[in-house]
Every structure is written in C-alpha cells, then in structure tokens.
C-alpha cells in the first residue's frame, strides 16, 4: 500500500540518495540528465519526500535517507 502511494520518481530519488555523497541539487541534476526527467518534477518529488519524512536535506548538506526512507527502500526491494 505504501509503495503504491510513492511515485516512480520518488523511488528513483530514494534509491539514488541511498548511495549518494552529494547535496540534493546535485543528486537531482544527475538524475534529471540520466533519466531525462525535468528538474522541476524531481524537485517537487523531493519536497514531497522531505515532507513525508523519507529524506533529509538542506543548505548544502548531503541528501540522506531517514530511517523511514530506508525502511521503504527495503520493503520495495523485497517485492
């Protein structure tokens, strides 16, 4: 049920953040280029994830998964 409420773009961001040593802007720019998704779409998805408590980022900090984000990635990987 949770996995159905999370979009494909949000899952991409979570997966990228799991192995990411970069700030959110760099992460989203890289994803945008690689996946050919508009940066504005990815920014919106990242904001939603932050509001849901799945990812943490800000002021040049490295984007990182919260414990809830890590759990979601594990659940999705099992399916």
Backbone bond lengths (Angstrom), bond angles and torsions (degrees), N, CA, C in turn:
res aa  C-N    CA-C-N  psi(-1)  N-CA   C-N-CA  omega(-1)  CA-C   N-CA-C  phi
1 X - - - 1.439 - - 1.529 111.01 -
2 X 1.325 117.59 -47.90 1.457 120.99 178.69 1.518 110.04 -61.82
3 X 1.324 116.42 -44.92 1.457 120.29 -177.98 1.516 111.69 -60.96
4 X 1.333 118.11 -30.32 1.456 120.86 178.70 1.521 111.30 -73.95
5 X 1.320 118.04 -25.18 1.455 121.93 -179.55 1.527 111.67 -81.79
6 X 1.292 117.95 -16.38 1.457 123.00 179.07 1.528 108.16 -94.26
7 X 1.322 116.23 132.82 1.459 120.16 -177.29 1.530 111.93 -79.28
8 X 1.311 115.17 165.28 1.468 121.11 177.26 1.529 110.27 -58.59
9 X 1.327 116.65 -42.29 1.463 120.14 179.78 1.522 111.42 -64.66
10 X 1.315 117.09 -38.47 1.459 119.92 177.77 1.529 111.04 -65.92
11 X 1.321 116.73 -39.50 1.466 119.57 176.23 1.524 111.47 -64.04
12 X 1.330 116.88 -38.27 1.471 120.12 176.33 1.526 110.36 -60.30
13 X 1.318 116.34 -45.01 1.467 120.65 -179.64 1.522 110.45 -63.91
14 X 1.311 117.37 -44.89 1.470 120.63 178.62 1.520 111.37 -61.05
15 X 1.314 116.61 -44.07 1.470 120.52 179.74 1.519 111.01 -63.29
16 X 1.307 116.29 -42.46 1.466 120.94 179.56 1.524 110.63 -65.82
17 X 1.324 116.72 -41.89 1.466 120.67 -178.78 1.529 112.03 -66.79
18 X 1.320 117.08 -25.23 1.464 120.70 179.80 1.527 111.82 -63.39
19 X 1.328 116.58 -28.91 1.471 121.38 -178.74 1.520 110.41 -125.86
20 X 1.323 116.59 44.23 1.450 120.86 -168.26 1.524 112.93 -121.33
21 X 1.312 117.46 121.81 1.462 119.26 175.25 1.538 112.84 -99.61
22 X 1.337 118.44 21.06 1.457 122.09 -172.33 1.520 113.17 -118.54
23 X 1.337 117.07 159.32 1.470 120.57 171.16 1.529 110.52 -64.56
24 X 1.314 117.09 161.48 1.465 122.04 -175.06 1.528 112.02 -58.04
25 X 1.332 117.83 -37.27 1.466 120.14 -178.39 1.522 110.90 -62.19
26 X 1.308 116.89 -43.55 1.467 121.11 179.17 1.522 110.22 -66.91
27 X 1.323 116.19 -43.62 1.464 120.81 178.23 1.524 110.61 -56.71
28 X 1.334 116.79 -48.55 1.466 120.58 -177.93 1.524 111.95 -68.14
29 X 1.317 117.19 -38.12 1.464 120.26 177.64 1.529 110.75 -62.48
30 X 1.319 116.24 -44.45 1.470 120.27 178.70 1.525 111.35 -62.64
31 X 1.324 116.31 -44.66 1.468 120.31 178.07 1.526 111.02 -62.71
32 X 1.313 116.82 -41.76 1.460 121.73 -179.41 1.530 110.93 -59.08
33 X 1.314 115.66 -45.62 1.476 120.25 179.37 1.523 111.51 -66.50
34 X 1.311 116.23 -47.61 1.459 120.92 -175.16 1.526 112.62 -68.83
35 X 1.331 116.96 -43.16 1.463 121.26 -174.32 1.528 113.46 -97.28
36 X 1.335 115.88 -5.65 1.475 121.70 -178.77 1.523 112.40 57.58
37 X 1.319 113.78 48.94 1.462 122.55 176.50 1.526 106.55 -115.38
38 X 1.321 116.59 138.11 1.472 118.94 -177.81 1.528 110.48 -61.68
39 X 1.322 114.51 144.42 1.458 120.33 -179.10 1.528 110.88 -63.73
40 X 1.333 117.71 -34.52 1.469 119.83 179.66 1.528 111.31 -65.82
41 X 1.315 117.06 -37.32 1.467 120.97 176.62 1.523 110.48 -63.98
42 X 1.316 116.27 -43.23 1.460 120.50 179.66 1.531 111.64 -67.54
43 X 1.335 116.84 -38.38 1.473 119.66 177.79 1.519 110.92 -62.52
44 X 1.320 116.25 -41.46 1.466 120.65 178.07 1.526 110.48 -62.39
45 X 1.316 116.31 -43.34 1.469 120.91 178.72 1.522 111.07 -63.79
46 X 1.326 116.65 -40.85 1.464 120.65 179.85 1.525 110.82 -65.94
47 X 1.330 117.51 -40.64 1.471 120.77 176.90 1.524 110.83 -60.39
48 X 1.324 116.07 -43.31 1.471 120.20 178.82 1.523 111.19 -61.75
49 X 1.325 116.13 -42.97 1.470 119.95 178.72 1.525 111.28 -62.74
50 X 1.328 116.05 -39.02 1.462 119.73 178.49 1.523 110.25 -65.27
51 X 1.333 116.99 -42.89 1.468 121.33 178.35 1.524 111.84 -63.20
52 X 1.325 116.39 -33.55 1.467 121.26 178.30 1.526 112.74 -79.20
53 X 1.334 116.54 -7.93 1.458 120.53 179.74 1.521 113.77 78.45
54 X 1.333 116.72 24.69 1.470 121.09 -179.03 1.522 112.94 -93.03
55 X 1.342 116.23 -23.54 1.450 121.14 -176.30 1.525 108.28 -143.06
56 X 1.308 116.12 148.24 1.464 121.32 177.76 1.524 108.51 -122.80
57 X 1.321 115.76 136.48 1.463 121.24 176.23 1.518 108.66 -164.65
58 X 1.316 114.89 164.95 1.462 120.92 176.58 1.505 111.68 158.63
59 X 1.331 115.60 152.65 1.474 123.99 174.45 1.530 115.10 34.54
60 X 1.294 116.29 63.38 1.469 123.57 176.66 1.523 114.30 65.91
61 X 1.328 117.84 9.43 1.463 121.07 174.49 1.522 109.72 -71.77
62 X 1.292 116.55 152.61 1.452 120.64 172.16 1.523 108.93 -66.95
63 X 1.320 116.18 133.27 1.464 120.28 175.62 1.527 107.61 -68.30
64 X 1.322 116.17 133.00 1.466 118.86 -178.83 1.519 110.44 -143.09
65 X 1.303 114.02 151.71 1.461 119.80 176.86 1.521 109.71 -76.00
66 X 1.304 115.88 142.45 1.461 120.64 170.75 1.525 106.99 -83.37
67 X 1.308 116.54 176.91 1.466 118.20 177.64 1.529 110.60 -62.85
68 X 1.331 117.76 -34.36 1.474 120.54 177.04 1.527 110.80 -66.22
69 X 1.323 117.37 -39.97 1.461 121.31 177.50 1.521 112.07 -65.22
70 X 1.331 115.95 -40.28 1.472 120.08 177.54 1.519 110.65 -63.51
71 X 1.324 116.10 -41.67 1.460 120.33 178.88 1.528 110.73 -62.42
72 X 1.321 117.15 -43.88 1.456 120.44 179.67 1.528 111.44 -61.61
73 X 1.315 116.92 -43.20 1.472 120.29 178.09 1.522 110.11 -60.56
74 X 1.320 117.95 -40.83 1.461 121.45 178.33 1.525 111.15 -64.15
75 X 1.322 117.00 -42.75 1.460 121.31 179.92 1.524 110.09 -62.44
76 X 1.315 116.55 -46.39 1.467 121.06 -178.96 1.533 110.71 -65.22
77 X 1.323 117.02 -35.97 1.468 120.56 179.87 1.523 111.60 -66.44
78 X 1.315 117.24 -31.60 1.468 121.73 -179.55 1.525 111.03 -70.20
79 X 1.314 116.52 -35.24 1.467 121.80 -176.09 1.462 110.07 -69.41
